Every structure is written in structure tokens, then in C-alpha cells.
Amino acid sequence: MSRRDADRRVADCLASMGLHDFARHLTEELSGGQQQRVAVARALATEPAMLLADEPTSDLDEGNRVRIVQALRRQADAGTVVLLTTHDPETAAEADTVPLLDEGRARRA
């Protein structure tokens, strides 16, 4: 990918997380929620075949939770395998499959 295309992809991913104005900020200049959204944007920018997301919506307000879930859904719809862990039933409800852990054993919801 050319530098120009990579820059465009990064800008698009940051914008999808509502962070287009923060592209030039240092990590320590961002809030915890902004850092969390940057981490998701960085993962999306790589266009991975598989994305592992551990509690990507924890401690976020409703609007940013929805923003992340929608971005992960778009990525999954584009063919990426998205595996996420969550304690949030609203986030889990957006998944295609929801296995539950019960005393160390996986089972379907």
C-alpha cells in the first residue's frame, strides 16, 4: 500500500472513531476512552483477517460504545473474523454467535 493510501486509511479509521481531530496528539494527551478508540482504529487500519478485541467497549459512553460496535460489525461484514469478549449484554447482542463461559466451559447462549 502506498504511503498516501495508508495515510488515507488511518484518517478514515480515526474518523470512524470520532477522533479525526486528534491524529497529531500524543498518547498521554488523550483520555482513557480516546486511547481505547485509537486502539480499535489502529487495529481496523491494518485490515486484519482476524481481529481479537478484549472488552473494546468497556468504560465507554453509549455513543462511543455504539461507534465501536458498528465499526467492528462493518469489519466482520467485510470478511474479517472478529472475536470479542464483553460483559456488556448490548454489545453481545450485536454478535452473530455468543458462546458463554460457565465454570470454565464454553456453551451457547
Secondary structure, DSSP 4 states (H G I P E B T S, - for coil): --HHHHHHHHHHHHHHTT-GGGTT--GGGS-HHHHHHHHHHHHHHT--SEEEEESTTTT--HHHHHHHHHHHHHHHHTT-EEEEE-S-HHHHTTSS--EEEETTEEEE-
